[in-house]
């Protein structure tokens, strides 16, 4: 294992020919990760719910010379049903026949309330988008991941998914659940060669962070582009054999 994945550096063809799906690739960390992994040679499947936002990311990648064109997979994780998940998996199977990387990055914050005041409907929404959809997407994509010689799954955690903090409500609980889902899945696949890990991005300059801390000085925050090293480490061949771990990106 590399000494510290936060400082991982790689060659410019690290991900050549790897097929990687990034959820929530329309904005923030997912968008930065999609652009960087495409630069490193991956065929990226840009997942999101907003076609115009995904098309902008698509255009940014397609405008670059000598990097593979991405694909777009539209699925609203709040409203998706079993048919929607199956259609997404079928389209990847038809186009690529396998999947080498799956990054569960999409998520919502919900509201910052105490547990006593937390709205039950909002609780279900946050748990559904952040946890249940990650389970459903993983389940439907596992057969394609099994077709890969070096499959890697990454779940996105948070500091409040390791230590509970007041007023983080369903968001914090959803991140604890993702850490658990990652560990269970890693253990189930310990002998299959497929690796499953969690990354906590840490405070990063995105719209979600702005919603959580509207008054903070954003110039002090790392940008999404600055926190990608552990993602690249886990998606590429150098992360082979690393599974069941939870990393901090900062
Ligand atoms: P962001 O800028 O708000 O991006 C979130 C992404 O998720 C967007 O692409 C968004 O799509 C997508 N998404 C949200 N709801 C969706 C739905 N129902 N269906 C499909 N896609 C949906 O947030 P971010 O800061 O980059 O966060 C990325 C991940 O890092 C999240 O899991 C977050 O919990 C985690 N994280 C972030 C920080 C931080 O400081 N930023 C810290 C710890 C953990 P739209 O563009 O359509 O909204």
Boltz pocket constraint, residues with backbone or C-beta under 6 A from the ligand:
constraints:
  - pocket:
      binder: B
      contacts: [[A, 23], [A, 24], [A, 25], [A, 26], [A, 27], [A, 28], [A, 29], [A, 30], [A, 47], [A, 48], [A, 49], [A, 50], [A, 53], [A, 75], [A, 76], [A, 77], [A, 78], [A, 79], [A, 104], [A, 105], [A, 106], [A, 107], [A, 108], [A, 129], [A, 156], [A, 157], [A, 158], [A, 159], [A, 200], [A, 201], [A, 202], [A, 203], [A, 204], [A, 205], [A, 206], [A, 207], [A, 208], [A, 209]]
      max_distance: 6.0
